[in-house]
């Protein structure tokens, strides 16, 4: 674990920590490039710290904080988000700096005992409302409530003097700062759709608030600080949270036991490309990390779900994938179904039932059934099916 201190803007210092020891974020998302827990120190005439860190990185964070303070004492700890990867050091902070005031939303104040019991009676807590400000002397924080982006207590803080927004988990990515590539979008999309994606309407409400501000820098709680082409990041968040597709193509998800269903899915992709569909993505759900498959699924207006029958139901990877898609708010898409079953095909009816429970999913009436091995005789049926998918 590493922690690098650097200046974000005059009077604002990054004091976060990179974690390369973590394998699974939230115990479910693979993070081969690690993750960053971002925290910031703001120095005006008074000093505020924005969020803490995960307890696994506490030693490094406390060292960064002490170094950035350089003998001074913080006046405030601004708590944007109570999820443990950002709040685990609150009690330690209070022990070291008992005179500091904790600043948070009223919802966060109600939730605080869920994570810290007991809270010292001497602890100074101030709750803030939408639009409230904190004057640090030379620098100001204006608070923007962002409930359900992606927890109910979340708030953001805008510094007008620096045209900078502390955006909580919004605009965050997987990946440690010292390991990220220059392309922000892939890991940002994977993070958005898996962590925040269910709450599109709430993200839209927050974006309306942010549109009233002059933002030149975005400081999220995970991933890089954003300073270039801010409109692009906000535009992508607008697209994602509106559940609009980014590409004009077809996403094919496949769960194949022995490879026959996958062969049919790949042939379907070839036929779609031959028919002029330029962007076709095939996700082998038995190999591709499910969080990546979820992010890809949201990019396309159409999806084809191809799966083997299994135990008179649906092969497990597809069942899990559809369950996760539903949980993340997958909607406003067209879908088609390909099933495989040697003697009693059952995958199609299960997939249809699961898709029918999602919002605004238009399922193509014709299901393509493969029986066992993908044979030469199946190719013409897949070709005909490809035409139907293209035209659907």
N, C-alpha and C positions, 0 to 999 in steps of 0.2 A: 504494500500500500504506500502510496506517495502523496504528498501534498505540496503544491507549489503556490507561493504567494505572488500575485502580480496585480498591477494597477489596471482596473477596468476603465476608470475615468477619474479625473481629479477628485480626490476625497473618497473614492470607492475602491476597495481592495478585495480581490478574490482570495478566500481562505479555505476553499474546499479541498477534498481529498479524492484521489483516484483509488479504486479498489480493483486489483487484478486477481485477488484470491477467490472472488465470488464466481460460482459456476452457474447458478440459477437465480435470476432476479425474481423476487416474490416467490421463490421456490418452484418456479414453473417456466420461466423464459430463459433460454440459453443466451449467455452473454460472453462469447469467446473473446471479445475485446474489453471485458470488464465493464465497469460503470463508474461514473463520477457522482459524488455527493457534493453539490455546490452549496457554498455558504459565502456570505459577503459581509464586509465590515465597512460602515459608512462613517466618516469623520467630518463633522462640522464643528461647531462649538461644543456640541454634545456628540456622543458616539452611540451608534446603533449597530447591532449584529442582526443579520437576516438569516434565520434558521440555523440549525446545528447540523448533525450528521447521524449516520448509523452507528450503533455502539461498537461495531467491529473496527471502525476507523476513528474511535474516540481519542486515542492517544495522539495521533497525527493531527487531528483537528484542534485539540487543545493547544498543541505546540504552535500551530499556525496562528491561532487566535492570540496567544501570548506574544508571539513575535510581531504581529501586526499592531497590537496595542502598544507595544514598546513602553511598558510601565504604566500606561493609562488604564482607566477602568471604564467599562461600558456602562452607559446610562440605560440602554434599552436592549431587549431581545425581541425582535419582530418575528412572530410565529405565523408563517403563511399556511402551513400544512402540518397536521399532526401525525401523519403516517410515520411509523417508527424509523424509516430510513432517513428522515429529516429531523426527528424530534427526540431521539434517544438520549441526547446529551442535555436536555433541558434541566433535569434535576441536578446534574453535575454543575451546569452553568450557575444555577441558583445557589448552590453550596459555595462556589468560588466567588461569586459576585452577588451577595445577598441584597445589596442596595439597588440593583438594577430592576427596572420595571419591565414586565412581560406585556407585550402589546399583541392583541389577537382579536379575532371576530368574537361576537357573543356566542356563536355556535361552538367555536373552539374552546371558549371558557367552560361551556357546559360539558364538553367532551374531555377536557383535561384530566379529570379524576379517573377516566377509563384507563389512562396510561401511567399516571403518577399518583400513587396513594401511599402515604398521605402527602398532600401538598402543604408545605410549611405555612402556618398561619401568618407568618411575617412576609410571605411572598407578595410582592406588589404586582397586581394585575390590572391592566386597563383594557377595556373592550372598545372597539371602534366600529363605526357604521360606514355605509357607503358615502364616499366623498370626504370623510374626516381626514385631517392632516396632522402630521407630527413635525413640528419645527425643530430642526437640529441646530439652527444657527448657521445660516449660509447655505444649507441644503434642507429640502423639505421632502417628506413622504406623504403622498396622497393615496388613500386606500380605496381599492376597488374590490368589492365582494364578488367572488366567482364560485358560488355554490355548485357542487356536483361537477366541478372540473378538477379533480374527479371525486372529491369527498365533499360533504356538505359544509365544512368549516373553512374551506379554502378562500384565501384572499390574496390579492396582488398589491404591489406598492409601486407607485410612479414617482420618480424624482424629476420634477419639471426643469430644474436648473441644469440637469444633464440629459434631459429628454430620454430617460432610461426607465424601463419597466422591469421590476422583479416579478417574474411571471409564474411563480410556483412550478407545478409540473407541466404546465402548458409550454409548448415549443421545445420540450425536452427530447432527448434521444438516449438510447442505450450506447454504451461504449465509454471507456475512460478518455479523458481529454488528451492524454499523451499517446493514444492508440487510434484515434478517429481519422478516417480519411477525409479528404476535402469535400466529398459529396455528402451533404447533410441529410438529404431526403430519404435514402433507404432506411436508415436506422430511426429517423424521425417518424416515418410512416409506420414502421413496425411498432414503435413505442406508442404512437397515437392510437392506432386501431386496436391494440391489445390492452392498453391501460385506460385510455380516455374514451375510446370510440363509441361506447354505448350512449354517451351523454352529448350527442350532437346538438340537440336543442339548447342545452345549457352553454355549450361552447359558442353557439351562435349569439346568445344573449351577451356573453362576455365580449365577443368580437365587436358588437355594436358599441359597447362602452369604450373599448380600446380605439375605435375609429374616431373618437372625439379628441384623442390625445396625439401630440406630435412625438412619435417614438422613433428614435434613431438607434437605440441599443436594447436588445432583449437579453435578460439574465435569467435563464431557467434554473431549476433545481437539479437537472441532469443534463449533461452534454455541453456543447460549446456555447459560448457567449456569441450572440448574433449581432453583427454590425453592418454587414453589407446587404443591400437589396432587401430591406425589411419588408417591402410590399410583397415580395415573392413568398416569404414565410407566412405572412398573414393570408395571402391569397390561397395557398395550399390548405391552410387550416379551414378557410371558408369552404373550399371544395370538399374536404374530408368530412367536416361537420354537417354539411348539407347532404351527405350521402350521394354526391354526384360522382360519376365515374371520371377518371382522368384520361382514359384511353378508349379508342374505338376498336375493340377487338373482342376476343373470347378467352375466358379463363376456364381451363379444364382441370378438374380435381379428380384424381384417380386413386382408388384403394384396391390393389390387386394382390391376390394371395400367391399365385404361381406365375404371374407375369402375362397371362393371356388377356386380362382386362386392360392391363397397361399397354399391351401391343395394339389393342383396339383403340385406346385413347390416343396413342401416338399416330396411328393411321388417320384417325379423325382430324387431328391437328394438321397433318399433311394435306388432307383434302380441303380443309378450310383455307389453308394458305393458297392452294391451287385455285380455289374459287375467288381469291382476291382479298381474303381477310389477312391483312399483313401482320397484325399483332396477336399472336396466340401463345398463351403461357400454359404449359403442362406441369401440374404439381403432383408429384408422386408422394402421396400422403404417408407412405411407409418409409420414406427417406427424408423428405423435406421437413425441417422444423415447423411445427404447426403455427407458430407465431408468424413465420415468414409467409406461410400459405394464407393465413388470414389477411395479412396486409396486401398480398397480391389479389385476393378475391375482390377486395373493395375497389380495385383500380378499373375494373372492366364492367361494361353494361350487361354482358351476357356471361353465363357460366354453364358448363356441362359437368354433371356429377356422374362419374363412372365408378361402379363398385361391384364387388363380388357379393353373392349371397353367402350367409354364414350362420349356422345354427338356426335355420329357418327365419333369419332376420337379415341384418346388414353387417358387413365386415367392419370390425371395431374401429380402424382408423377413420373411416368415413363417418361412422356414427358419432365419434368424438368430434370430428371436424365440424359437422353440421350443428352439433350442440354448441360448440364454441362460437360459430358464426351467429347463431341465434342470440347467444348471450351478449355478443358485441354489437347487436343492433343491425345486422345485415338486412338491407331492404332496398326497395326501388330497383330491382334487377329482373332480368329475364333468365329463366333456367330451363335446362333440358336434362333428361335422365337416360343413362345407359346402365343396364344391369347385366350381370352374368350369373347363370345358375345352371348347373349340369342337368338336374332332374326336376327341381321345383324352385324356379327363380322367385326370390322373395325380396331382394335388395330394392327393387324399384318401388314397391308399395311403401316400404319404410322411408325411403328418401322422399317420396311424394308427401307422406304424412308430416315429416319434419319440415319440409319446405313450406307446406301449407300453413303451418303455425307461425311463419315469419311474416312480417309486414310488407305488403306490396311486392310479393314475389310472383311473377307471372310465369307459370310452368307450361312449357310446350306440351300439347296433348299427347303426342306420340312418344312412347318409350321404346328405345331400341334394346332388344334382348339378344345377348350372345349366350350360347350354350357350350360351356367348356372351352376347348381350345379355339383360338382365333384362326379360322380356316379361310381358305381362298374364297369360298362361297360367301363369307361374311363381308368381303370387301365392297361388293356392290351395295349391300344394305347400309354400310357405314357411309359410303359416298352419297347415297340418297339422303341419309340422315344429316350429313354435313350441309347439304343444300337447304334443308329445312331449318337448320340452326342459323345459317347465314341470313335467311329470309324472315326469320321469326321476329 
